[in-house]
Amino acid sequence: MSTLKITKKHHRHLNNPFPSTPTSLPFIQGNLFINSQTLPPNQNSPLGKDFQLLWSTQNGGYLSISHLSHPSKSLWSTIPGQAFISAAMAETEVEESRGSFAIKDRDVHLVCDHQSIENIILINQFDDFQLDYLDLDHLKTNSKFADSPVLIITGHIFSKRTKKWLQSSSIYRSASARYWVLFDQKENNQIGFKVKIGQPKFQLHHHPKASPSTSLGRYRRLRRKLRRQRKWKLGWCWFLTRTKGLSINSSSEEELGESNVVETALEFNRVCLTYASERNERFFGFGEQFSHMDFKGKRVPIFVQEQGIGRGDQPITFAANLVSYRAGGDWSTTYAPSPFYMTSKMRSLYLEEYNYSVFDLTQHDRVQLQIHGNGMQGRILHGNSPLEIIEHFTEAIGRPPELPEWVISGAVVGMQGGTETVRRVWDKLRTYKVPISAFWLQDWVGQRETFIGSQLWWNWEVDVTRYPGWQQLVKDLSKHYIKVMTYCNPCLALMDEKPNKRRNLFEEAKELDILVKDDHGEPYMVPNTAFDVGMLDLTHPLTANWFKQILQEMVDDGVRGWMADFGEGLPVDAVLYSGEDPIAAHNRYPELWAQINREFVEEWKSHCTGKEREDPQEDLVFFMRAGFRDSPKWGMLFWEGDQMVSWQANDGIKSSVVALLSSGLSGYAFNHSDIGGYCTMNLPFIRYCRTEELLLRWMELNAFTIIFRTHEGNKPWCNSQFYSNDKTLSHFARFAKVYKAWKFYRVELVKEAARKGSPVCRHLFLHYPNDERVQSLSYEQFLVGSEILVVPVLHKGKKNVKVHFPVGETCSWQHIWTGKSYQKQGCQAWVEAPLGYPAVFVKVGSIVGETFLRNLKNFDIL
């Protein structure tokens, strides 16, 4: 069952600048009831070959899962005497505006918050137990553990009384439903879990002033309403075929009172899993997050969308929300969330599906996962260290390939303006001896002016008016081992007003019927920034090959890389070729977008012959911003999207560090930001333009990330640029050389990431998890690999920084500019960091550190 209301806010031009937090399902808590006739007081059951599950009736009953290597350490446990499975039936409202979404829980019609456990049974996957209820074929896909038994917990969830926050009605409804929880081993370090809720049985309580026939009639009207609004059913590969009655103790039965029992075909559309947490347990991960590293005490929604403009920083968020509904975003909005976390207690869990979910961490002693759907599946991970957990996580979801060496060898010069402008800037950069990997020319398709600034023509072919002699430019740069990179995305704009087009890709896609459709069967014209676009239906079997031909034409001209932008804006009422639920497809869309690009890269390489096949300088690369859980498998490289050109915390230079480190904790090994940020606003009363100081400090920061790439921003004429004057060019050249000086280590880290999933830029927690000060760090400092400590200047006008030297490191840290060593573990020190000399340290005696310092001297930096 699902009820869904979608509200479009695209064209509202005057809005509440302080939108309220979307309403959500309250934290559900209930009691656990035990069937003492079928359950032993204590039971220790094996979960595959490496895990065990403990059941105990102490304090009302609880479950605990542990790894056999550490049987006393609980990886996952329920709260004694408390229900851990609950479900609800609620209505959903989605407010949508230009890639921003607010998902609200509206009327809650039913909550089953209490739970009984009736059986805990260990079965062989080929037994006939309950095959009349569950299709267990999905458990046989992993041949490594095909013979391992499956542990099934069965019982009922039920409601005993009306909740105050339920939708008011003259019918006091109670209900029950059967549930199943399955655990099975997936890998040596992973336990899979699945939750399935059966169909509810309603018991209608008559209001004293309502007759039984009236109550029953109102119930039937409610059922018809819910059925009318149903939009989809979840396609679980295991499903319910019949239900059994509820078996609970007599006291609960007495509370139900006299009622009519009505069986229905409705389904729950909210499922919750509740389990224990410790008060001082910190939660890291959740994909690319921009405002926080530790999420204890917060409700974390997992939904792909625009990150927002300002995200709470003022006054920009006020202005963005005022002119475009919820365009400002908030602390939780992100292009690339992931339903994954790890904790300071070395616990980790992730969800395997794509439904909208919320991780409720607001309670000090428990966690509640809330899923929009009628079931849940995921995995519990074991690892002895944060890096080991990342390795186990990425073993399951996938890891990126090694990056081509050329893209990590020097600066990626992001600029616009046409052929002559590029040649003129290239000449300047040669004068300053800047090591260059590539020119990234996003305006290769042509440019137009809109109310938000300079924007591209979304028709993926070269604009020969803007770039005359395009192929010759590519060849001339290639002779100097400089690549050309371009831009594309999965959307197509109307080309009626573009004068010099050779192809009209929108019309071609429309003719092939490969555009996302609206409910009338027409191409869904999606409002995006300043114009409407058609979106490619990536579930259509013709789409991938058609778009790969576009990429092929681009590569045939000599292009060797591109930004694969967007992917986060699939409308939640779109009609897809696959027929799948568009809300779940919304989270999957960026993965499909990455997959098409990655498949083209692999296919192109396999078809190359001669020099192109053998020369790594000819390898392709793409980078993207939108993603979900499995994106590290398909994406080659990521960037953080559109930060403000500001010093602020939620959307500026500080947030770029938080995103870098949180994404690294979530499997995104290769990530970076635009040097200087992107979003510019130049209004009479609100002015955000990139200052020279911000640009120079961002250069210093990004010289220690995987890619050193510039961007002019959406209003280039307002911003300080790397080519603005001698000071900016000299600084750019200096830090391009600093970036090149640790290339030898970068190559090593890229190989490690492809092998283990370890990020290049790392939160100190990955190496010093027992240092409580490290656990509280956000954007203040980070590691490059394990050998370089970077403490960037992220505050306007500051010329020194406070450095924490972590507990657990046996080596001293050497300041690269002065040579001073810091030996004491856990100490903090103020270190001078004037422009051009950011606080960077290497381990004393480290081969990496010594080589880095030697290279800096060779480049005349030291």
N, C-alpha and C positions, 0 to 999 in steps of 0.2 A: 504494500500500500504506500502510495505517496501522494501528498497534496502539495501543490506548488503554485505560488503566485509570483509572477515576474513583473517588476515595475521598472520601466525604462525612464532614465533621467538624462538622456544624452543631450537634449536640447533646452534644458533649463539653464538660464543665464543669470539668475539671481537666486542664490541658495543660502541655507543656513551655514554660516562659516564655522559653526561649532556643532557638527552633527553628533547625535547621541551614539553611544556604543550600541551595536546591534544586540537586540534581545536574544537570549540564549536559554537553553534548557538548564534549570538549576542543577546543582550537584545533587545527584540522587543517592540517597542512603536508605538502607533497609536492613532487616534482620535475616539471619541464616537459621534455617530449621533443619534438623537432622532426623533421618529415619533410622532409629536405633535398631530396627529389626533387620535391615539390609546392610548397614554399615558397621564395620568393626571399629573399636575405639581408637586404634592406631593401625596404620597401614603404610608400608614403605614399598613403593612399586618402581621397578626399573622403567626408564624412558629410553628405549634403545640401548645402546652399548655404553653410553658415556654420561647419562643423566639419571636422576631419580626424583620421584615425587613422594613427599611425605604427607600423609593425611593424619590429623590428630583431632580428637574431640575436645581437647582442652580449651577452656574459656569459650565454649560455644562452637568450636570447630574451625579449622583453617587448613589450607594447602600450602606447601612450600616446595619449590623446585631448586635443585642444586646440581652442580657438576661433580662427578665422582672424584675428580682430582682435589676438590675442596668441599667435601660433603657438609661441613658445618656452615658454609657461607651460602645464604639464600640468594639466588638470582632473581626470584620472583615469588611473592607470597601474598596470600590474602590476609584480611584483617580478622582476627578471631571473633566469631559470633556475628559477623557482618556479611550481608549479601555481596557477592562479587559479580554476579550477572544481573542486569536489570534491563528493562526495555520500556519504550514509550511510543505513543502514537500522537504525532503532532503535525501541524501544518507549517510549511516553509514559505518564506517570502525572500526573494532575491531582488535586491535593488542593483541596477546595472547602469554604468555610465562610462563609456569610452575606456574600457579595459579595467575599470575599478568596480568592485563587487562588494556588497554587504549582504551577508546571509543571516537571516533572522528566523528564530523559532517563534511562531505565532501561537495560535490556539493549541494548547496541549489537551488532548481529549482523554488520554488514558496513560497511567504510569503503573507498571508492575515493578515494585521496588523490593519486595521480599522474595526470598529464594529458599527452596528446599533442595537438599541433596539426597537422592534415593539410591543411587548406585555409583560405584567407582569400579570400573571393570577394565581389565587388561585383556585385549583380544589380539589374536593373530590377524593380520590384514586380510587373510583369505577365509576367516571364519564366517559363518552365516549370521553371527549375532547382529540383530537389528538391521539386516540388509533390507528389510521391508520398510525401514525408516530412512536410511542414509545410503547414498551411493558413495562407496569408499574407493572407487577407482582412482580418484585424484591422489590417494596416498601411495600409489604404487609407481609413481613416476621416477623416484630416486632409487636406482638399482643398488646403490651403495648400501642403503638401509632398507631394501625391499622386504627383508625378512624380519625386520624389527617390529615388535608389537605396537599397537596403538592403545593409548589409555583414553577411555571415554568416561566422562562424568555426566550423569543425567539427573534430571529432577524437574521441578517446576518453578516458574516465577509467578508471583501473584500480587494483587493489591488487596489491602484489608480495609482501607478507608479512603475517602476523597481527600485529595490534597488541596490546600487553600489556593494554590496557583493554577489549578485546573480550570478549564473553561466552565463557567457557571451554567447550570442546567437543572431542571427539575428531576433529572434522573441521576441517582447516586450510583455510578457504575463501579463494579469491581469485576475483575477478570483474572484468568489464569492462562498460562501457556506452557507447553513443554519446551525444554532447552536441551542442547547437547554441547559439551565442550570436549574437543579432541586435542590430544597432545601426541606428537610423534617426532622422532629425531630426524633432522634434515641433513646435518653435517656433524662432524666431531664436536663442533662448538656451537651448534644451533638446534633449538627445539622449535618446531612449528606448532602453532595453536590455531584452532578454528572454533568459532562460536556460531551456533545456528539456533534461531528462535522459531518455534512452531506458531501456528495460527492461534489467535486468542479465542478463548471461550468467555463470553460476557455473561455476567449475572446482573440483571437489572433490578435495582432497588427502587421501590416506589416512593416517591415523595408523599408525605401524609395527605397532601391536597390533590394528588394526581391519581387517577384510576390506573389500574394495570394496563388497560387498552391504550390510554393516553401515553403512558411511559413507553410501551412497546412501539407505538406509532412514532414517537419522537426518536426512538433509537433507529427505526427503519429510515426515517428521513436523514438522520446523521449518516447512516451507512450509504444511502444513495448519494449524499453530498460528497463523501469521501471517494466513492467510486467514480463520480463524474470528474473529479479533479485528478484522478490517477494519471500519471504521465508515463510510468514505466514499472517494470518489475526487475529486480536484480537477477542477473543470470548466474546464480551459483551453480557449480557443477555437482553439488550434492544438495539434496532437497528433501522436503518433508512429503510423505505420501499419506500418512494418517496420524491422528493424535490419540493420546490416551488421557484418561481422566486425571484430575489433580488428587494427589495423596498427601495430606498434611495432617498435623495433629488436631485433635478435636477442638481445642480452644480457638484455633484459627477458623475452623468450620463454623463454630457458634457465632463468631463475629460477622459472618457473611449474612446471616439472617434469612428471612424469607425472600425469595427472588425467583425471577425467570432466568433460566440458563439458555443462552442463545449461541449456537455455533455459527461462525461467520467465515467468509473467504477473505477477510481483511488480513493485512499483515502489519506488524510493527514496522515503523520506519526510523526508529532510534534504538540503537543497541549500545549498552554501556558495559565496560569492563573496569572493575575497581580493584585496586590492590595496594599493598603497603609501600610506604616510603618513610625515610627517616627525616627528622626535623632539619638536620644540618646537611641534607643531601642536595647537591647542586645538579642541575639538569642542563646539559650542553647539547648543541646540535640543532635539529629541526630545519636543516637546509641552510640556505643563505639568509641570514637574519642581519638586520642593519642597526638595531638599537640596543640589543642586549646579548650577553653571552650566557648568563645564568637565568633560567626561566622559572625557577622555584617561586611559587606565589602568583603565577600568571596563568591565564587561559590562552593557549596557543592554537589558533586556527590554522589549518593546513589547506590552503587554496591558492592556486597560481593566479596572480594578477599584477597590475601595475604597482610599483612600489609606492607611488605617490610623490607629490611635490611638496617637500617640507617635512612630512611625516610627524608633525607635532612641533617642529621648530617654527618660531614666530618671528616676523609677521607673515612669512611666506605661506604657511599652511592656511591661515585665515584668508588670504587673497585667493589661493587656489580653490579652496572650498566655496568661496563666494561666487566665483564665475563659472565653476564646473562642479557638479555634484560629487562630493567626496573625493575630488581630485587630489586633495592634500594627503590622503592616506593617513596611517597611524603607525604606531610602533610595530605592529604585526604584519603589515602589508609587504609583500615580497614577490619578486619574479620567480623565485626558485625555492619553494618550501620543500621539506621532506618529512614524512611521518616517521622520523627516526630520532632517537636520543641516546646518549650515554650519560652516566652520572659519575659523581665524584666517588661513589662507592663501587665503581666498576660493574654497574648494572646497565643493560642496554636492551632495547626493544624497538622493533619497527613493524609497521603495517604493510601488507603486501598489495592491497587493492588501491583504487583511485577515488573512492567516494570521499566526499567532504568529511573531515574529521576534526575533532577538537581534543587537545590534550589539556585536561583541567588539572593544574598543579597548585590550585589555590589553598588546599588543605595541607597542614604541616605534616600529617601522618599518612597520607594516601594520595593516590593518583587515580583519575578517572578518564578513560578513553571513551569519547562519545562519537559514534559513527552514524551518519545518515544512511541507513540501510537496514536490512533485516538480518544481518550477520556480520561477522568480523573474522579476518584471518591475518596472521602475522608471524613473527619469529622473536624468540628470546635468545639473546646472544651471551656467550661466555667468553671472557677474555681476562687476562691477568694484568693488562695495562691498557691505557687508551689507544696506543698504536696497534696493539693486538686486536682490540675491538674493531678498529677501522679496517684492519686487514681482513677480519672475518666478515664484516659487513660488506665490504667491496668484493669479497670472494663470491657472495651471493648475488649482488646487484650488478656487478661488472665494473671494470676499470678502464680508464682511458688508454689509448695507445701512446707510444712514445711520440713526442712532438718532433717535427722536422727540425734539424739542427739550425737551419738558416733563420727560423723565426725567433730563436732565442740567442742569436749571435750579436745583435745590435738593436738600435732604436727602430721602432715601427712608427714612421712619420705620418700621422694622420692630418690631412689637410684637404682643402678644396680650392676650386678656382679655375680649373682648366689647364690645358697643356703648357702654355707659356708661364703661368704662375708656378706650376710644379718645377719646371726647368729653372726658373729664377731662384726659387728656394733651395733647390738641389745645389746650385752653384754656391750659395751662401754656406750651406752645411759643409761642402767640401773645403771651403776656406777655413772653417773652424775644425776641420778634421773629425767630424762626427762619425762614429761607426754606425752604419745604417743597414738594417736587415731588409726593410721594405718601405714603400710608400703605400699607405692605405688611403684610397681615393673613393670615398663613399658617394661623391657626387658624379661618378662616372655615367650615371643614367640621366644626368641633367638636373636642374634645380629650379624651383619656383619659390616665390615669396608668399607666405601665409601670415595670418595674424599672430602665430606663435614664433615666427622667424623663418629662416631659410629651411625649406624642406625639399625632399627628393621626389622626382617622378617615379612612381612605383610601377615601372615597366622595364624588366630586367634585360636591357640592351644598352650598348654604349651610345651616348649622345655625341655624335660627331661634330656638332656645332660647338659644344662646350669643350670637347677633347678632339680637335682635329689632329690627324696623324697619331691616333691612339696606338696602333700597332707598332709604329716606329718608336714612340715613347717607351713602350714596354720593352722593346728590343734594346734600346739604348741603356736603360736602367739595368737590364739583365747582363749586359757586357761588363758591368761593374759589380756583378753579384748582388744586385738589389732587385727584389721581387716587387710585383705590383699586386695589391690586394684591393678587393672591391666590396660591394654591399648588395644584399638581397633580403627578402623576407617572404613569408607565405601568403602575402596579401597582394592584390592587384588593384590599381586605381583606374578609373575611367580616363581614357586618353583622348577624348574628343577635342580638348583644347591644346594638345601638344602638337606643334607644327611639323616636327622633323622625325616623327616615328617611322621605323621600318616595319615593326610588328605591333599589333595591339593584343597583348597577352590576355587582357581581361576578356576580350571578345573570343579569343581562341579557347580559353578555359570555359567560358559560357557555352560555346558550341559543343565542346566535349562533355559538358554536363558534369564537370568536376569541381564546381564551386559549392560551398556550404549553402543549404537552402533554408528559407523561412517556412512557416507552416502553410504557406500557399503554394509551395513548390517552386518559388522563384529564387534567384540568387539573393542571399541574405546580404544586404548592403550594411556593413558594419561601420558605425561612426568611429573614426580613429583620428585623434588629434584634430586637424583642421579640415578633413575631408572624409568621405565615405569610401570604403573599399570592399571588394569581394574577397572572401577567404577561401583558400584551397581546402577541399575536403580530403584530408590526408587518409581517410579510411576508404576512399574510392580506389579500385584496383588500377585505374589508368593514371592517377595523379603522379605517382612516384616517377614513372618512366618519362612522363611529359616534362616534369620539372628537371629531371636529370639531363634532358636534352638542352635545356636552357643553361645549366651549369657547364655542359660540355662545350657549348659555343663560347662561353666566357673563358674557359680554360684553353680552348684552341687558339685564342688570341694571346696566350702567354700568361694569363693571370694564374697565380699560384696560391691564393688565399682569399677569403671573404668573411665578412660579418654576416651570420645568419640570424638576423634580428627578429624580434617579436616572438609570437607563439603563445602569449599569455592571455589573448583576448577572445577566445572562442565563446560566442554567446551561449548562455545556458538554456535558451529555447531553440537552438539551432536544430535542424533536421539533417542527419548524417546518412551517408550511403549505408553504413553498417547497421543503422537502426538502433545504436546503443544510446544509453542514457547520456544526454549532453552534459550533465553536471560532472559525472565521472569522466567522460571523454574530455572535458575541459582540462582536467589535471593531466590527462594522458597526451594531450595534443603536443606540448613541447617536446615530449620524448619521441613522438612520431616525426616531428619536424627535424629533430637531430638525427634520427635514424635514416631519413632520406638523404641528408647531406653526407652522413658517414658512409652509407652504402655507395654513394657516387665516388667518394674518395677511394674506397677499397676497389671498386670495379675499374676505375680509371687506372689505378696502379697495376692491376692484374692484366690490363690490356696494353700497357706500355711495352715498348720494345727498345732495344739498343740502349743509347745513352740515358733516355728518360727513365728506363726501368732500373738502371744501376746507379744513377746519380741521385744521392739523397737531397741535393740542392733543388731537384725538380719535384719533390714530394709536396702534396697539397695539405692545407690546413684550413679550418674554419673555426670561428668563435661565436658564441651565442650567449644570451642573457637569461632566457626563460628555461625552466627545468622543473623536474620533479625527482622522485626517489631514484629511478633508474637512469637518469640523464648521464651520470658519469660513464655509463657503459657505451653510450652513443656519441655524446659530445666529445670533441677533441680538446676544446679550450673554452673557457668561460670568461665573461667580463661582467661587471656588477651593475651595468645599466646606467641610468641617468642621475648621477648625484648632482646636488646643487653646487654652484661655484661658491662655496662658503666654508667657514670654520665650524659650523654648528654640528651638534652631536648626532641628531637623528637622520640628517640628510646632507652630508658634506664630507669633508676630508676625514673626520673621525669615524663616521659610519662606514666609510670605505674599508677601514681596517677591521672593524667588527665583521663586516660581510666577508672579508678575506679569510678571517680565522674561523668563523662559524661554519662557512661552507667547507673549509678544509676538514673540520671535525665531522662533516656529513658526507664525505666521499668525493667532494669536488677538489681534486688534487691540484688542478691548474686554474687559477682565477686571478683576475687583476682588475684595475679600474682605469678610467680615462684620466690621464695626467691633467690636473686642473679642474676636473669635474665637467659637467655638461650644461645643466639647466641654468639659464640666464634670464633675468627679468629686469627690464629697464622701463619702469613706470615713474610718473612724477613723484609718488609717495612711497613706492617700494622699489628699491634698486638692489639687485644682486648681479654684480658684474665681477668677473675674475680679476683680482688684484695681482700685481706682480709678485708680491710676497707669497700669496697662496700658491701661485703657479710654481715658484721656485721650491717651496717646501714640498709640494706634491711630487716634483721631480725627484727630490731626495728620497721620499718615501718609495716611489715606484721603481727606483733603481734597485730595490731589493725585493721585487716581486718577479713572477715568472716572465712577464712581458713588460717592456718599457715602451708604451704607446701613447701618443698625444691625441688630443681631440680639440678642435677649435670651439666646440660648443654650438648651441642652437642660434646664438647671435654673435658671430665671430668678431664683428666690429666693436662690440662692447667689452671684449675680454682681452686681457694681456695674453700674448701668444709667445711661443718659443722663438719666433722670428721677429718679435717686436723691436728689439734693440740689441746692442752689443752685450749688455748684461744678461739678458735672457738667453741669447745664443751661446754665450760663454758658459753659463750655468748648465744649459742643455748638453753641450759638448762634454763638460766635466762629468756629468752623471751618466751620460751614455757610456763613457769610458769606465766609470765605477761599475756600471752594470756589466760591461764586457769583462772586467777584471775577475769576476767570479763565475764566468761562463763554464769553466772546467767543472765546478761544483754543481752548477745548474744542470749540466748534462747528466751527471751522476744522480741527481735528485729526480730528474725526469725518468730515468730507468727504474729507480726505486718506486716511483709512483705507479708506473705501468705494471710493476711486479707485485706491489703490496697495497697500493691505494693510498700511501702516505702523502700528505700534502707537501708542497714545496715550502710554503709559508705556514708556520705552525704556532698555535697558542702554546705558551709555556707548559700548560697542563699536560700536553702530550708527553713531555719528558720529565716533568716534576709534579706528578699528580698528588703527592703528599704534602706539598707546600701550600698551606692555607692562604697565604698572600697571593700566590700564583692563581689559585682558584677564583679569586675575586677580581683578577685583572680583566679589563675589557679591551680598549684600543691602545693602552699606554705603551706596550712593547710586544715584540714577537720574535720568534726564531726563524731563521732561514736554515732549513734542515735542522741539524743539531749543533752546528759549529759556529753560527754567526748570530749574534744578539743585536737587534735593531730597536732603538728607542727614538721614534721620530718626533719632530716638533710639530704639534697639531693645534697650537694656540697662537692666535695673532700676536705678533710683537714679542714673543718669547724667544730667549736666547740661551736657555738652559732647560734641562729636563731632569726628572727624578727617576733614577734607575733602581730596580729591584734585582739583586743577584740571588738566584734561587737556591733554596735548600735542596741538597741532594746532588750537587755538582762538586766533584772532587778537584776539578781543574780551576785555575784562576782565569779571570776574564781580562783581556788586554784591550785597552782603548786604542783604536787603530790610528788616531791622529797624534796622540801624545805618547803612546807606548806605556802609559800607566797601567799597573795591574791591580785588580780588585780580588782579594783572596777570601774574604770572610763570607761564608754562606748565610743567606737570609738577611744580609745587610742592605741598606738603601743609601744611595749617595746622589747628590746633585752634581750634574756634569754639564760643563759648558757646551753649547751647541749653536754657535753663530751660523749665519747663512753660509752654506758650502761645506760645513763640517758637522753633519748630523752625528748623534751619539751612536756609534757602532762599535761592537766588541767582538773579538774572536777568542777562542780558547787558547791559552798559553800552551805551546808545544804541539798544537794541532797542525797536521800537514795541510789541511784545508786553510787554516788561518795563515800559516807561513806562505803558502802559495798565493793567497789573495793579497797579502801585503807586498809580496815581491812583484806581482802584476801591477799593483797601484803605483809602485815606484817606476816600473817600466813605462807606464803611461804618463809619468810626470805629475801624478796626483799627490803622491807623498814626497 
